[in-house]
Amino acid sequence: MNEYEEHLDITIDENEIIEGAKDVIKRIRPSWPLQQLHFKLFTDGRTNKLVGTWCSGHYEDMILIRVYGNNSDLLIDRKSEINHIRTLNKAGYTHCIYATFNNGFAYQFLEGETLTNETVRDPEVYPLIARRMAQMHKLQLDNESAPREAFIWDKIKTFMQIMPKRFTDSLKQAKFEMLIPSYATLEKEYQTMKETLLKVNSPVVYAHNDLLLGNVLYNRKQKSVVFIDYEYTAFNYQAFDIINHFTEFSGFDEPDYSLYPDETFQKAWLSEYLRAYNATSNVSEKEINKLY
């Protein structure tokens, strides 16, 4: 049995994540003395809690333990997420999984720094991202027989179905009505968008779908990047994965859209992407303009 195939019948209380991490480590690293363990709580994710664990003197062997957030399975297919990580690890593109447990998994720590608004456009870095995305988009999956369909339409529908329609708190309700269009308006926009974008004929590829700055690790020593967090990985439009990444240049919580990449940068990025995607050293301006 491969290491990552082990499943532990353990459920970690997200309020007792350190104790839960110890239970996992005892099972997958029984030789690590508990009194020599160190723990690092990472910034809370939007759908997960994450803790790193290592033994004294062996920081580079850290194991990351991810605990799924409550009800996050309403949006995220956790079985698919694990399968995508295994597929991409097999291709040499991401970390391995050591074990799964009832509400999360333990996986390999990879050295690297998450991107910033500056490094994401660094000439040393952005070509690495473009090439890695192209390589991922070209992956052929084992036992892939059914035609590829973009997941975005079903995913948007899921978001719309589970979003609150009304709040009992009057202040929340007032803010909700101020910020969010009515469900009928959203439904109409969804139909218009779907009818319009289906005509674009963007290729359907194996896409990450969530390449925000924190989901790209840059290793300066190795001059390499690796993508992490495959919760939304699925077949999707090639152009979506690219434009979603460009949108993230502006930041997340308080976006500054002046940071959105201009035409010159986008075309330089797309040139790198297309060279890798088409496996050629020469890409025509026509090809770049078409994707742009």
C-alpha positions, 0 to 999 in steps of 0.5 A: 500500500502506498503511504498516501492510501492510509485512512485513519478513523480519526475526527479532529475537533477544529477547536482542539487542532493541536491534540488532533494533530498529535493523534495523527502524528502518532499513527503516521510517524510513530518514531517521532517522540511526542515531547519533541514535537513542534506545532505551527498554526497557519493563518485560518483558511476560508474553508479549512484549518491548517497546522504544521508539525515537525520533530526537533531539528527536522523542520524540513520534514514538517507534516501539514495537517488540514482540517476541513471547515464545518459544512465546507463539503456543501461547496467542495467535493473532498473525495475529488480534491484528494484524487486531484492531489494524487493525480498531480503528485504523480505528475510531479506537480505537487505534494504527496498525501501521507494519510487521510482522516475523517475530516481532513488529511496529512500531507507533505510540506513544500518549501517556498514563499507565497506570492505577493502583489510584487512577486506575482509579476516578477519577470523571474516568477511569472513565466514559471507560473504560466508554464506550470499552468500550461503543463497542468492544462495539458494533463491527460487523466487516467481512465478519461473517457467521458467528454470534458465538461466545464464545471463552472456552471454547476459550481455557480448553481451550487453557490446560488442554491446554498446562499442565504435568501434572507436574514432574521437580523434586520441589520444583516438583511439591510446590508445583504440587500444593499450588497447582493442583487436579488436571486431573480436578478442573479438567475437572469445574469447567470443565464445570460452569462452562460448563453454568451460564454458558451459561444466563445469556445474556450478549450476545456482543460484540467484546471486549478480554478483558484490560483490566488496569490496564497495558492502559489509557492515560489522556491527561490533556490530552485527557481520553481513554483508549485500550486497548492489547494486543489479544492476547486480543481476540475475541468474548466475553460482554459480562459477562466483559469488564466483570467481568474489568476490575473484577477488575483493580482488585485488582492483579495479582501480589499482589491486594488484594481489598479494592480490588474495586469495591463495588456502588455503584461498579459500578452507577455504572460500568454506568450509564455503560457502558449509556448508551453501549452503548444510545446513550441519555441515560437508563438505567433502574435495572432495566437497570443491576440486570440487568447488575449 
